[in-house]
Amino acid sequence: MHCHFTQRRRNSMSKGFVIAATHSGAGKSLISMALLRCFKRQNLQMAAAKTGPDYIDPAFHAKAIGGICYNYDLWAMNDASLNMVQTHLAKADMAIIEGVLGLFDGPIEGIGSTADVAAKLNLPVILVVDAGAMGQSVAALIHGFATYRKDVTIAAVIFNNIGTPRHEKMLRAAIEPLNIIVIGCLPRHKNMLLPSRHLGLVQADEMQDFETFINGAADYIEQHLDLGLLASKAGTLSANGKKAEFKLKPLGQKIAIAKDAAFTFIYPHIVTQWRQMGAEVSYFSPLNNELPNSDVDAVFLPGGYPELFAAELASKAELRIRLKQLAQNDKIIYGECGGYMAMGKALIDKQGVRHQMFDLLDLVTSFEQPKRQLGYRKLQHDSQLPWARNLFGHEFHYTHALEANGEPLFKAWDAQNVSHGNMGLQNGTIMGSYAHIIDVKGS
């Protein structure tokens, strides 16, 4: 259903809403990115954010709007970072913030859930409900979600995975007494699924036919949802004018960041902040035989999927030499998760084949027997990283270290303050761990 909310609202307040769900897997990511493309096609300046530490959804949202999608993480980010993201969102005509997990699920109660984000930004929630196996009971479910917290407003629902027109009619009738609007009902559609990978969805840059896919998804959404009604339910989003100093200092004045299919997981807010603090950030692709410039002060090897490109990375002798030369000149070489794995002596792939890595740390990692490690991490360090002592980050990987010899980089705890012992390795200015750093909090 096409909406008539097509005029750019110049010099007026930004509008926005939060897309949440009753649980993971209800379809909120795909609905969010399709809605972003729908409104962009109506000549609206769109902005997007993703609740929590995920890398993959924001990359899709960024491609859907042809812009940037920041993470908005109440648990891991400090006020300066949150203010920066809020101000970015408020510059758009319309902002869509995608939630994480179920609406009220977070790392600790009161900090980090989608509901907490909606309350902090004072934005209404559009609740996605997978009603594929539900009838009248859906009313009790939605009533519970709508009344659970007084500071969170569920403005409307989207029913997903509908079987038949009769099923849709039953669902609409069931929630009519609740006075909660139904934006629309999405029938089951096998072509609306994205292929997956062991850390989640495939990545946006890997989809050769992304434009065809996203436009098809947007067409589908327009056909079944009342976008005019949805736009009318958006709340007002104002910029946060509080000035606060960014705390996660640049790794150096000139920073080279590895970026290609093997090294993809870079938080956009970090690069934005480093540049605003005066750092010069450049990118290089190890897979395309590119090298960091010899005059850089630091090299950042971010997370990604080196286990899928182990043979290619093993052949990059020039890069191995360049990184060792930089390290010998006391330049910072810092790696996270996949980047940390690449800094080791070797990586063993899923088939048990051993591949030489960059040989910067006494580390051997393996993907032969995958075991998931997942969760927020509080980290403390005493190292040559130019960061404050207390860091907040996230860990998500299936590989593990077979050998890790040397001085640990971090002491780690989870969100519940349970110790996870030592994490990572450091050898002078060569440092890395499985943690993805999100921000500095505390002193």
N, C-alpha and C positions, 0 to 999 in steps of 0.2 A: 504494500500500500504506500503510494508515494505521499510524501509530506509536503506541506506548503511553507515549511520553515526554511525558505531558500534565500531570503534576503540577508546579506551580511549585516550584522548588527553593529555597525561601526560606532565607536565611541560609547558603547554601552557595556554593561557588566557581562562577564563570561558566564555561560551556563554549563552545568555539568551534572553527572550522576555516576553512581557506583554500580557496576554489574557484579552481582554476587550470586551464590548458589547454595543449595541446601547441603551439598557435599561435592567432593572432587568428582570429575567425570560427568557432570551434568550438562556440559556443553558451553560453559561461559566463555572460554577462550575463543572459540570459533565464532560465537555470537558477537563477542566484543570486537574482534577484528573486522567482521563483516559490517557491523554498525558503523565503525570508523570509516570504512570505505563508502558506505551509503551516504553518510552526511558530507563526506568530502566531495562526493559527486554532485552534491547540491550547492557547491561553491562556498561551503563553510570552511573557515580556518579551524582545523581540528588539532587537538592535543590529546595525548594519551599517557597514562601511567599504569604501572603494574604493582599491586600490593606484594610486599615480600621480596625475597632474594632471587627470584627466577630470572634467568637470562633469555630463555627461548621465546616465551610469549612476547616480551617487549620487542624482540627483533621482528616478529611478524607484524605487530601493531605499527612499528615504525615504517615498515614497507607499505602497510595499508594506507597510511596517510602521507607517505613521502616525506617524513620528518624524523623526529626523535621521540623515543618513548623512554622515560626515566622510571626507575624503581622508586617506590615510596614505601619505606620500611620503618615503621615506628619503633621496632625493637632495636634495629641495628644502626639507624641514622641519627645524627645529632641535629639540633634545631637549625643550624645553618644550612644543612643539606635539605631538610624538609622544607624550609622556607624557600630555598631556591627552586625546588620542584613545584611547590604551590604557586609561586610567582610565574613560572613558565606556563603552567596550566591556565592561569587566570588571564594570560595574554591572548588566548584563543577565543573563537566564537563559542565553541563547544568542547568540553573536556569529558573524556570517558576514562574512568579508573577501573581497571579490572581487579577483582578481588583474588583471594587465594583460599584454597580449601573450601570448607563450609563457612557460612557467614560469620559464625562466632568462634571459629577455630583459630588459635594463635599459639605462639611459643610459650607464653605465660599469660595468665588471666589478666585482662585489662590493658595489655600492651601487644599490639602487632596483628590483631585479627582484622578482617575486612570491616567488621562492625566498628572497631576502634577508629579506623581510617574514615569511615563515613561520619562518625560522630565528631572527629576532630575537624574535618573539612566542612561539616554541617551540610552534607549533601544527601539527597534521597537515594535509596537503594532500589534497584530493579532486580528482582529475585528470579533467577532461572531455576525452574523445577523440572527435573526429569520425571514426567508423569507416565512413562511408558507402561508401568505396571500398577498404576493407581487409578482409583475412581473417586468415590465420595470422601474417602479418607484424606484426600489431598487438602480438603478444607481444614481439617484438624492440624495437619502439618503446617500450612501457611498461617493459620491463626496463632500457633505456637511461636513461629518465627516473628510474626508481626508484633506480638505482645511481650516478647522475652526481655527487651531493653527499651526503656522509655526514651532514651536519647538516640535511638536509631529508627528511622522512618522507612518502612517498605512502601514505596509509592505505587508500585505495580509489579505484576508477575509476567513472565514469559514461560509458557508451557512448551517443553521440548519432548520429542520422541512420541508424538501422538499417532495412534493407530488408524482411526477412522473418523469421519465426520460425527458419528454418534458418540465416540469417545470424547471428542472436543466439546460437544454439546453438554455431556455429563459433567465434565470438569468445570466449564463455565457456570453451570447451574449450581454446582457444589459450593463455589466460593462467592456466589452472588451476595449472600447475607453478610459477608465480611466487609463489604464496601471497599474492596481492593480491586483496582482496575486490571484487566487482562490486556496486555499490549498485543498479544497474538499467540497462536499455537503453531508450532513447527512440526510437520509430519516427519516420520522416519525417512531418512534419506541417506543411502549408503555412500553416495558420492560426496557427502559433506564431511568425510573423515580425513584427517591428515595422517600420513604414514608416521610411524614412531621409530625411535632409536632408544638405546639403553638408558639415556638420561632424560627421555621425554619425547617430544616431537622432533621430527627432523628440523633442521634449521632453515630459516627463511631464505638465506642466500643459496641454499642447495636446490630449491625448487625451481626447475627450469621453466615451469609453466605457472609461476605464482600469480601473474596478472590474470591469466585465464581463470585460475582457481578462485582468487579473491573476488573478481567481478561476478563469477557465477554464484559465489556465496552471497554477495550483496544483492544480486537479483532475487535469489531465493528468499532472503530476509525481507526485501521490499514487497515481495508477493504475499507474505504471510503475517507481517507485523505492521501495525499502524504507527508509522514513524512520526506523523504529526502529533498523535497522542503522546508518544514517548517524549518528543521534544517539549511538549507542554508540561511534562512532569519533571523536567530538569530543574535543579536548584541553582541558586546564584553562587558563584565562586569568586571570591575576592583575593587579591594578592596579599601576601604576608609581607608587610613593609619593614618588619624588624630586621635590623642589620646585625649579622653575626658573622664571625670570622670562620672561614673554612679551616678545618683542623687536619685533614689528611694531606700533608705537605707533598709536593712533587718529589719524585725519586731523584731528580736532578734538574739542572737548567735545560739540558737537551735530553729528551727521553725518546728512545726508539721502541715501539711496541710491535711485537709480532702479530700479524693479522692475516689469516687465511683460513681454509677449511680445517686445518689442524689446530689453530689458535684463535678461538672466536669469542671467548667469554670475557668481555670487557664491560664493566659497568659504565654507562654513558655519563653518569654524574661525576665520576672520578676524572675522566678526561676533561669534561667541561670545567671543573674546578681547577685542575692543574693549569689549564690554559688561562683561566681568569686570574690565577696567581702568578702568571708571567712565564710559565714553562713553555718550551717549544716541543711540541709532540709530533713525531713522525711515525710512519708505519712501514713495515717491511714484511714481505711474504717469504718465509723459509721454503715453502713448497715451490715457489717460482724462482728459486735461486737468488733471492734478494738478500742483501746483507745490511745490518745496521751501519750507519756511517761511522767512520773511525774516530770522529770528534765528539761522539755522544758522551754524556755523563752517566747514563744509565740505560739498561736494556730491560724491558718488561716482557716476560714470556707468560702470557695469560693462559687460562684453562682452555680446554677444547677436547679434541679427540685424537691425540697423537697415536693412540693404539690402533686407529684405523689407517694411519699413514706412517707406520713405523719403518717400513722398508724404504720409503722415500726419504724420511728424515735421516735414516742411517747413512744415506748416500751424500749428505750435505757436508762434505769435508771442509769446504771453504768457510761455511758458517761456523763449524766447530772451531776452526783456527781463529776466526775473527773474535768469537766470544772469549776464547782463552787469552787472546792478546788484550782485549779490553779488561778482563779480570786481572791480568798481570799488571796493568796500569791503574789498578785500584778503582776501576769503574764498577758501579753497582750492576750486578746481574741478578734479577729477582724473578722467581717463577712461582706460579700458583697452579696447583692441581695438575692438569696436563702439561703445563709449562715446567712445573717441578719435575715431573716424570722425564721430560725431555732433557733436563739438566743432569740426569743420572748417567751411570755407566752403560746401562742397558735396559731395554724394555722387552718383556716376553709377551707375545701376542696371544690371542685366544687359542691358536693352534699349537702353542708351546714353542714357537720359533723365537729365538733370541735375536734382538736387533741392537746394534750399537747406537747409543745416544750421544749427547754432547760432552759427556765425561767431565763435568764441572763439579759434581758432588759424588761421594762414595755411596751410590744409591742404585738399586736394581728393583724395578717394579714389574708386576705381572698382572695380566688380564686373563690368565689361563683358567683360573677358578674364581669367577666374579663373585664378589661379596659387597653388598651395598653399605656404604657409610653415608649417613644423611643427617643434617641438623645444623642449627645455629651454633656458633662457637664464640666464646669470649677468650681473648688471647692476650697474653703479656709477653713482652720481648725485652731483651737486653742485647741489642745488635746494632749494626751500622745502618739499619733502615732509618730514614729521617722522620720517623713517625713517633707520636706520643706512645707512652708505654701500654696503654689500654686500647686494644683494637677489638672491633666487633666484626664477625664474618660468618661465613657459611661453608659447610662441607658437603659435597655430594659427588661420590665416585664409586666405581665398581672395582677398580684395580686396588692392589695393596703392595706394600713394600716387602720384598723378600730380604733385602739387605739395606740397612740405613745406618751408616757408621759416621760418627762425627758429633759435633756440638749441636744440640737441638736449637731450633730457632724460637719456638714458642712454648709456653705452658698454656694448656687449653682446658676450658670448662664448657659445658653445654648451657643452654638457656636456663636450666634449673640449678645451675651452679654445681653440677656433678663434675668432678675432675676427669679429664680425658688424658691426663699425663702430658708428656712432651709431644711436640708435633714439629715436623720439618727438620731441616739441617741448615747450618751456616758455616761458612769457611771464609772469614774476612768479609769481603764485599760480595761474595757469592752466597745467595740466600734463597730459600724456597720452602714451601709446604703444600699440603693438600688443601689448605684453607683459602677461600676467596675472601679477601678483605673488602668490607663494605664501607666502614667509616671508623673514625676515632670517637670514643665516648669516654668521658671522665678525663682525668689528668694524665 
